[in-house]
């Protein structure tokens, strides 16, 4: 059962017509629909643009609320060499409101910043109305838009129609639901739906195996009783394009409903690790994508074995045994918000700010590395928090204390934080706790740990169980030795013990003393 893909994209409409370009009705300049060189539906619009700037406008019968919306327009120039640059408005999209005020965006051209850009063929250009326009007249009223225009500008003459456009729409997202554990929905279902001639939305397309994305991708349905089982282990590459959108308009969103199960898996879980996840990459360093997985009514999810390069904010659900974020490499991200959600075996690389927020002393973040970040972990809650096997390297600050009080970090199982930014003015204490474990003891044994330097006792137990654990705060290596006693057993002496940054484990093997004589 393939996934079911739907969209909120709509055509602009007039009486008896729409902006699909299947007919010229509604457009200010008439054209004969090209039924062969089209992207969607039954026809495309075309015009001759000979060393000039050409604009054609579709007028709506009713106002369209374009608040927080994107415009998608397929455009093509057959004379690529004469197409003007993006900076000069080679391809443009304009929105006009009911008073005549407009905003116009330069969306493409032959080159961008002197670098070749448009290579020919149909391309779906996307612009978000919240971005800064290149040209304006008055102030556009986004809730009362009633006209949409497309423009092509060329710098050389031509004798034929060289500008084509098709399927001009507005909206924000694609949604996928359906699927079963035996036949799950996958990323390929998005592409299959897009390629249908009646669709061609332009939100996601495959180019040489890479999925190019310009819009929101929603996984699961908020409609009651609609179930979703999405699982993709093919490690697809998704590139979020540097279209003209602002942060928050090109996202990955998990959602569900109370009447059916919603399960979403990027990659798969193998033991406590994750494998075979997607690669998510942002083309832009400013307009980045979000991953939002804290929606309600999500039964299970797993983001496993993924590479997530250049995201904005990643938000997870609070702890649930059925929800995992495992073995992912996250680079150049804005501050991740895991809540108490499980994060394990992940690498956070080169975050320009705070890589991850720790907002609860009951967090479930473990066995992660923070490398080359401005700040590894931002602690926003006062009190004592454990850092189980959290490793830090080459960060400006390993920890920031932005909480309203003093913070104590219990660094355990090899955790090594050292540099601290007390941005809130409160103190941070790092207890670099390491563990010495003596196992294999005969119950009732006595075990003692001594420093080599002065034979002072560090720890010990008079009557043991089968093991003894000594937790110490690591500052520097301590050379030590261990002695183990028990009546009727040979006394044991272990030298060369170093209590170091990684702790120590000692397995003892006690033997009966055949010559033992208890004077009692």
PLY file of the C-alpha trace (Angstrom):
ply
format ascii 1.0
element vertex 520
property float x
property float y
property float z
element edge 519
property int vertex1
property int vertex2
end_header
0.00 0.00 0.00
1.73 3.16 -1.22
1.51 6.34 0.77
-1.25 8.82 -0.01
0.14 12.24 -0.98
-1.99 15.39 -0.83
-1.30 19.11 -0.96
-2.71 22.46 0.09
-1.54 24.08 -3.18
-4.32 25.74 -5.17
-4.65 27.55 -8.47
-5.63 31.20 -8.49
-9.19 31.31 -9.84
-11.47 33.52 -11.92
-14.98 32.89 -13.19
-14.76 29.76 -15.30
-10.96 29.76 -15.28
-7.84 29.25 -13.21
-4.09 29.85 -13.41
-3.34 26.36 -14.71
-2.69 27.88 -18.17
-4.88 25.23 -19.80
-6.67 28.24 -21.30
-5.97 31.96 -21.65
-9.09 32.98 -19.74
-8.23 35.28 -16.85
-4.86 36.40 -18.26
-4.46 40.00 -19.42
-2.67 39.04 -22.64
-4.19 36.19 -24.56
-2.22 33.17 -25.76
-2.88 29.90 -27.51
-2.18 27.08 -25.02
0.79 24.96 -26.06
-0.49 21.41 -25.72
2.92 19.85 -26.32
5.48 21.89 -24.35
3.64 21.80 -21.07
4.31 20.69 -17.53
0.85 20.11 -16.10
-2.66 19.66 -17.34
-3.46 20.10 -21.03
-1.60 23.27 -21.98
1.00 25.91 -21.18
1.18 29.64 -21.91
3.80 31.13 -24.22
4.97 34.52 -25.49
7.74 36.13 -27.54
10.13 38.12 -25.36
12.51 39.91 -27.75
15.00 42.17 -25.98
12.32 43.42 -23.63
10.55 42.84 -20.34
7.31 40.87 -20.72
4.64 40.56 -18.03
1.34 38.70 -18.03
-1.18 38.89 -15.20
-3.94 36.59 -14.00
-6.83 38.41 -12.29
-8.87 36.60 -9.63
-12.60 36.96 -9.18
-12.24 37.03 -5.39
-9.44 38.17 -3.11
-6.94 35.51 -2.03
-5.44 35.52 1.47
-1.71 35.08 0.82
-0.64 35.43 4.45
2.34 33.11 5.09
1.92 31.49 1.67
4.31 30.51 -1.12
3.79 31.11 -4.84
4.86 28.31 -7.20
5.25 29.05 -10.92
6.74 26.86 -13.65
8.72 28.94 -16.16
10.94 28.22 -19.15
13.11 30.34 -21.47
14.15 28.76 -24.76
16.81 31.44 -25.40
18.88 30.90 -22.26
21.74 33.01 -23.58
19.54 36.10 -23.80
17.79 35.65 -20.45
18.82 38.41 -18.07
20.47 37.75 -14.71
18.52 37.13 -11.52
19.79 40.45 -10.15
18.17 42.18 -13.16
14.96 40.18 -12.91
15.31 37.55 -15.62
12.32 35.65 -14.12
9.91 37.42 -11.76
6.73 36.80 -9.77
4.43 39.65 -8.74
1.44 39.81 -6.39
-1.00 42.74 -6.53
-3.74 43.52 -4.03
-7.21 44.97 -4.54
-5.91 48.55 -4.20
-3.20 48.15 -6.84
-0.25 47.89 -4.44
2.18 45.16 -5.39
5.32 43.29 -4.40
7.58 41.72 -7.01
10.32 39.15 -6.49
13.20 38.34 -8.85
13.20 34.56 -8.66
15.70 33.45 -11.32
17.97 34.30 -14.19
20.80 33.19 -16.43
23.31 33.83 -13.64
23.22 34.59 -9.91
26.15 36.57 -8.59
27.98 35.91 -11.84
27.61 32.14 -11.46
25.55 30.22 -14.05
22.14 29.40 -12.61
19.21 28.69 -14.93
20.27 25.95 -17.36
17.14 25.72 -19.49
14.00 23.63 -19.35
11.02 24.04 -17.09
11.84 25.02 -13.53
9.39 25.60 -10.71
10.24 28.88 -9.02
9.03 29.34 -5.45
8.78 32.51 -3.40
7.44 33.04 0.11
5.47 36.25 0.57
7.26 37.03 3.86
10.59 37.55 2.10
11.74 40.99 1.04
10.58 41.84 -2.51
12.89 43.33 -5.13
10.34 45.90 -6.30
7.21 47.38 -4.74
4.47 49.90 -5.31
2.75 50.88 -2.09
2.44 48.20 0.61
1.02 44.86 -0.44
-2.01 43.74 1.59
-1.40 39.99 1.76
-4.98 39.09 2.81
-6.47 40.87 -0.23
-4.35 39.73 -3.17
-6.33 39.53 -6.42
-3.66 39.34 -9.14
-0.59 37.23 -9.82
1.91 38.02 -12.58
4.85 36.27 -14.23
7.65 38.13 -15.98
10.53 37.29 -18.30
13.28 39.74 -19.31
15.67 39.13 -22.20
18.59 41.10 -23.62
18.56 39.98 -27.26
16.03 39.75 -30.08
14.21 36.62 -31.14
11.69 35.75 -33.83
9.74 33.09 -31.98
7.93 32.44 -28.72
10.70 31.81 -26.21
8.97 32.26 -22.83
6.63 29.58 -21.49
4.92 29.31 -18.12
2.51 26.85 -16.58
0.63 25.88 -13.40
0.89 28.99 -11.20
-0.27 28.10 -7.69
-0.13 29.15 -4.05
0.18 27.09 -0.87
2.80 25.67 1.50
3.10 21.89 1.72
2.76 18.26 0.75
1.37 15.67 3.16
1.84 11.91 3.19
-0.23 9.39 5.14
-1.32 5.78 4.74
1.04 2.85 4.39
1.32 -0.27 6.53
4.17 -2.07 8.27
4.18 -4.54 5.38
4.05 -1.84 2.71
5.10 1.45 4.26
4.83 4.90 2.75
8.24 6.21 1.58
9.88 9.31 0.14
9.50 7.76 -3.31
5.72 8.19 -2.96
6.19 11.98 -2.89
8.07 11.84 -6.20
5.57 9.49 -7.82
2.68 11.78 -6.90
4.56 14.88 -8.10
5.26 13.33 -11.50
1.57 12.79 -12.22
0.62 15.20 -15.03
-2.43 16.39 -13.12
-0.21 17.38 -10.18
3.32 18.70 -10.88
3.16 20.87 -7.79
6.88 21.69 -7.75
7.35 21.13 -4.00
9.63 18.10 -4.41
11.31 16.57 -7.44
14.05 14.07 -8.11
17.21 15.22 -9.91
19.92 12.60 -10.46
18.72 10.74 -7.39
18.61 13.83 -5.15
15.24 15.02 -3.85
14.98 18.82 -4.28
12.54 20.34 -1.79
10.94 23.81 -1.59
8.11 23.67 0.90
6.86 21.83 3.98
6.76 18.03 4.08
4.14 16.74 6.52
4.20 13.15 7.71
0.92 11.79 9.11
-2.60 13.16 9.07
-4.55 15.29 11.54
-7.81 13.88 10.14
-9.38 11.55 12.66
-9.00 7.79 12.05
-6.46 8.19 9.20
-3.52 5.93 10.00
0.08 6.40 8.84
3.01 4.02 8.66
5.98 5.75 7.02
9.36 4.05 6.90
12.24 4.72 4.53
15.57 2.88 4.86
16.95 3.74 1.41
19.04 6.66 2.74
17.66 9.23 0.27
19.29 12.65 -0.07
16.98 15.64 0.43
18.27 19.09 -0.52
16.18 22.02 0.73
16.61 24.58 -2.03
17.66 28.18 -1.59
14.31 29.37 -2.90
13.00 32.74 -1.82
11.49 31.64 1.47
12.06 32.53 5.10
12.90 30.12 7.92
9.85 28.13 8.96
8.51 27.64 5.43
10.57 24.64 4.36
10.09 22.10 7.11
9.75 18.44 8.06
6.70 18.04 10.31
5.41 14.98 12.20
1.67 15.02 12.96
-1.10 12.60 13.88
-4.65 12.17 15.14
-6.34 10.51 18.12
-8.32 7.99 16.07
-5.51 5.98 14.47
-1.85 5.07 14.90
0.85 7.24 13.37
4.32 5.72 13.02
7.15 7.56 11.26
10.64 6.13 10.77
13.57 7.76 9.02
16.06 4.87 8.90
15.78 2.01 11.35
16.91 1.05 14.83
19.55 -1.65 15.26
20.00 -2.46 18.93
20.56 0.90 20.60
21.91 2.49 17.42
20.32 3.83 14.23
21.17 3.08 10.59
20.02 3.72 7.01
18.51 7.16 7.58
18.17 10.01 5.06
20.57 12.85 4.38
18.96 16.25 4.91
20.88 19.27 3.65
20.09 22.97 3.45
21.33 24.81 0.37
21.15 28.12 2.25
22.95 29.16 5.43
20.22 31.66 6.29
16.84 30.24 5.17
17.06 26.81 6.77
14.62 23.96 7.35
13.12 22.88 10.66
12.39 19.34 11.86
9.38 19.34 14.18
8.56 16.00 15.83
6.73 17.11 18.99
3.22 17.08 17.53
0.37 15.42 19.41
-1.00 11.94 18.68
2.20 10.56 17.18
2.33 6.93 18.28
5.93 6.12 17.46
8.82 7.69 15.60
12.48 7.09 14.92
15.03 9.41 13.35
17.92 6.99 13.00
21.26 6.95 11.22
20.63 10.26 9.46
22.89 13.12 8.39
21.23 16.48 9.06
23.33 19.30 7.63
22.48 22.94 8.20
19.04 22.71 9.83
17.36 25.46 11.77
15.59 24.09 14.88
15.06 20.38 15.57
12.26 19.87 18.12
11.55 16.45 19.66
8.73 15.01 21.73
9.30 14.41 25.43
10.53 10.99 26.52
8.62 8.00 25.23
10.10 4.51 24.90
8.72 4.43 21.34
10.38 7.65 20.17
14.08 7.80 19.32
16.67 10.16 17.87
19.66 7.85 17.44
23.04 7.78 15.68
22.49 11.00 13.76
25.13 13.50 12.66
23.83 17.05 13.03
26.01 19.87 11.69
25.78 23.65 11.63
22.40 23.59 13.35
20.51 26.14 15.39
19.79 25.12 18.99
18.14 21.69 19.14
15.16 21.37 21.52
14.93 17.73 22.67
12.84 18.35 25.80
13.18 15.07 27.70
13.19 13.10 24.42
15.75 10.39 23.91
18.91 11.45 22.06
21.68 8.88 21.80
24.91 8.18 19.92
24.71 11.45 17.98
27.39 13.87 16.79
26.82 17.63 16.84
29.32 19.43 14.63
30.23 23.07 14.03
27.08 24.65 15.42
27.55 28.43 15.08
25.61 28.97 18.32
24.20 26.58 20.90
24.05 23.01 19.61
21.51 21.60 22.10
19.32 22.81 24.95
19.12 20.87 28.19
15.89 22.03 29.83
15.25 19.23 32.34
17.35 17.46 34.93
15.41 14.33 33.88
16.75 14.46 30.32
17.62 11.30 28.34
20.59 12.55 26.35
23.53 10.11 26.38
26.59 8.99 24.45
26.79 12.06 22.18
29.72 14.17 20.99
29.88 17.94 20.55
32.72 19.02 18.28
33.72 22.47 17.06
30.58 24.23 18.32
30.31 27.72 19.73
28.42 26.12 22.65
27.90 22.40 23.11
25.03 22.25 25.61
22.97 25.17 26.87
21.67 24.32 30.35
18.48 26.26 31.07
17.45 24.47 34.29
19.12 24.92 37.68
20.14 21.96 39.83
22.09 18.78 39.16
22.13 17.19 35.70
24.03 14.09 34.66
26.16 13.98 31.50
26.40 10.24 30.68
29.19 9.71 28.15
28.75 13.18 26.63
32.04 14.09 24.96
33.30 17.57 24.08
36.10 18.68 21.76
37.24 22.03 20.33
34.16 23.99 21.40
34.34 27.62 22.47
32.24 26.55 25.46
31.29 22.99 26.31
28.53 24.22 28.64
26.54 27.41 28.94
24.60 28.02 32.14
21.72 30.31 31.15
19.51 28.97 33.94
18.06 31.04 36.80
20.30 29.32 39.36
23.46 27.35 40.07
24.13 24.22 38.06
26.01 21.06 38.99
27.09 18.71 36.22
27.73 15.08 37.07
30.06 13.96 34.27
29.93 10.17 34.18
30.95 7.26 31.95
33.73 9.15 30.21
32.07 12.55 29.89
34.66 15.34 29.72
33.17 18.87 29.82
35.59 21.57 30.89
34.85 25.06 29.50
31.85 26.95 30.90
30.03 30.18 30.02
27.98 31.33 33.03
25.88 33.71 30.93
23.17 34.06 33.60
25.66 35.02 36.29
25.17 31.83 38.29
27.83 29.23 38.99
28.49 25.88 37.35
30.25 23.03 39.13
31.52 20.06 37.14
31.86 16.85 39.10
33.84 14.72 36.70
32.63 11.46 38.16
34.39 8.27 37.09
33.84 4.74 38.26
36.22 2.04 39.51
34.49 -1.34 39.51
35.88 -4.38 41.31
33.99 -7.49 40.23
34.29 -11.22 40.82
34.43 -10.83 44.62
33.44 -13.61 46.96
30.59 -12.26 49.10
31.88 -11.11 52.47
35.29 -10.02 51.19
37.12 -6.89 52.28
38.46 -4.62 49.54
40.62 -1.51 49.98
41.96 1.09 47.49
45.13 3.04 48.35
47.08 5.86 46.75
50.62 4.86 45.80
52.03 8.27 46.74
51.30 8.10 50.48
49.39 4.83 51.03
46.33 6.77 52.15
43.04 4.95 51.71
40.77 6.24 48.97
37.85 3.89 49.54
37.00 0.44 50.76
34.40 -1.96 52.07
34.53 -4.25 55.09
31.99 -6.81 53.94
31.39 -6.85 50.21
28.82 -8.23 47.87
30.10 -9.80 44.62
31.24 -6.39 43.36
32.30 -3.02 44.70
31.95 0.34 42.93
33.95 3.45 43.81
32.86 6.70 42.16
35.51 9.43 42.08
35.74 12.98 40.77
38.44 12.97 38.11
40.92 15.84 38.17
44.11 14.01 37.18
45.36 10.43 37.09
45.87 8.75 40.47
48.36 5.89 40.74
46.97 3.37 43.20
46.84 -0.23 44.33
44.07 -2.52 45.55
44.10 -5.24 48.20
41.42 -7.89 48.72
41.06 -10.03 51.84
38.77 -12.82 52.98
39.14 -15.44 55.65
40.15 -18.79 54.18
41.29 -17.11 50.90
44.70 -15.94 49.72
45.14 -12.19 50.12
45.41 -10.39 46.77
47.48 -7.31 45.92
46.91 -5.47 42.60
49.45 -2.79 41.72
49.72 -0.50 38.71
46.11 0.67 38.96
45.50 4.11 37.43
42.30 5.92 38.32
42.01 7.93 35.11
39.60 9.76 32.85
37.98 6.54 31.62
37.51 4.87 35.00
38.80 1.36 35.72
37.44 -2.16 35.86
39.15 -4.94 37.80
38.08 -8.59 37.74
39.49 -10.46 40.74
39.96 -14.21 41.06
40.15 -15.32 44.68
41.59 -18.70 45.57
41.19 -20.79 48.70
44.16 -20.66 51.10
44.94 -24.33 51.76
47.25 -23.41 54.65
44.79 -21.05 56.29
44.44 -21.60 60.04
41.82 -19.63 61.91
43.14 -19.26 65.48
39.57 -18.74 66.67
0 1
1 2
2 3
3 4
4 5
5 6
6 7
7 8
8 9
9 10
10 11
11 12
12 13
13 14
14 15
15 16
16 17
17 18
18 19
19 20
20 21
21 22
22 23
23 24
24 25
25 26
26 27
27 28
28 29
29 30
30 31
31 32
32 33
33 34
34 35
35 36
36 37
37 38
38 39
39 40
40 41
41 42
42 43
43 44
44 45
45 46
46 47
47 48
48 49
49 50
50 51
51 52
52 53
53 54
54 55
55 56
56 57
57 58
58 59
59 60
60 61
61 62
62 63
63 64
64 65
65 66
66 67
67 68
68 69
69 70
70 71
71 72
72 73
73 74
74 75
75 76
76 77
77 78
78 79
79 80
80 81
81 82
82 83
83 84
84 85
85 86
86 87
87 88
88 89
89 90
90 91
91 92
92 93
93 94
94 95
95 96
96 97
97 98
98 99
99 100
100 101
101 102
102 103
103 104
104 105
105 106
106 107
107 108
108 109
109 110
110 111
111 112
112 113
113 114
114 115
115 116
116 117
117 118
118 119
119 120
120 121
121 122
122 123
123 124
124 125
125 126
126 127
127 128
128 129
129 130
130 131
131 132
132 133
133 134
134 135
135 136
136 137
137 138
138 139
139 140
140 141
141 142
142 143
143 144
144 145
145 146
146 147
147 148
148 149
149 150
150 151
151 152
152 153
153 154
154 155
155 156
156 157
157 158
158 159
159 160
160 161
161 162
162 163
163 164
164 165
165 166
166 167
167 168
168 169
169 170
170 171
171 172
172 173
173 174
174 175
175 176
176 177
177 178
178 179
179 180
180 181
181 182
182 183
183 184
184 185
185 186
186 187
187 188
188 189
189 190
190 191
191 192
192 193
193 194
194 195
195 196
196 197
197 198
198 199
199 200
200 201
201 202
202 203
203 204
204 205
205 206
206 207
207 208
208 209
209 210
210 211
211 212
212 213
213 214
214 215
215 216
216 217
217 218
218 219
219 220
220 221
221 222
222 223
223 224
224 225
225 226
226 227
227 228
228 229
229 230
230 231
231 232
232 233
233 234
234 235
235 236
236 237
237 238
238 239
239 240
240 241
241 242
242 243
243 244
244 245
245 246
246 247
247 248
248 249
249 250
250 251
251 252
252 253
253 254
254 255
255 256
256 257
257 258
258 259
259 260
260 261
261 262
262 263
263 264
264 265
265 266
266 267
267 268
268 269
269 270
270 271
271 272
272 273
273 274
274 275
275 276
276 277
277 278
278 279
279 280
280 281
281 282
282 283
283 284
284 285
285 286
286 287
287 288
288 289
289 290
290 291
291 292
292 293
293 294
294 295
295 296
296 297
297 298
298 299
299 300
300 301
301 302
302 303
303 304
304 305
305 306
306 307
307 308
308 309
309 310
310 311
311 312
312 313
313 314
314 315
315 316
316 317
317 318
318 319
319 320
320 321
321 322
322 323
323 324
324 325
325 326
326 327
327 328
328 329
329 330
330 331
331 332
332 333
333 334
334 335
335 336
336 337
337 338
338 339
339 340
340 341
341 342
342 343
343 344
344 345
345 346
346 347
347 348
348 349
349 350
350 351
351 352
352 353
353 354
354 355
355 356
356 357
357 358
358 359
359 360
360 361
361 362
362 363
363 364
364 365
365 366
366 367
367 368
368 369
369 370
370 371
371 372
372 373
373 374
374 375
375 376
376 377
377 378
378 379
379 380
380 381
381 382
382 383
383 384
384 385
385 386
386 387
387 388
388 389
389 390
390 391
391 392
392 393
393 394
394 395
395 396
396 397
397 398
398 399
399 400
400 401
401 402
402 403
403 404
404 405
405 406
406 407
407 408
408 409
409 410
410 411
411 412
412 413
413 414
414 415
415 416
416 417
417 418
418 419
419 420
420 421
421 422
422 423
423 424
424 425
425 426
426 427
427 428
428 429
429 430
430 431
431 432
432 433
433 434
434 435
435 436
436 437
437 438
438 439
439 440
440 441
441 442
442 443
443 444
444 445
445 446
446 447
447 448
448 449
449 450
450 451
451 452
452 453
453 454
454 455
455 456
456 457
457 458
458 459
459 460
460 461
461 462
462 463
463 464
464 465
465 466
466 467
467 468
468 469
469 470
470 471
471 472
472 473
473 474
474 475
475 476
476 477
477 478
478 479
479 480
480 481
481 482
482 483
483 484
484 485
485 486
486 487
487 488
488 489
489 490
490 491
491 492
492 493
493 494
494 495
495 496
496 497
497 498
498 499
499 500
500 501
501 502
502 503
503 504
504 505
505 506
506 507
507 508
508 509
509 510
510 511
511 512
512 513
513 514
514 515
515 516
516 517
517 518
518 519
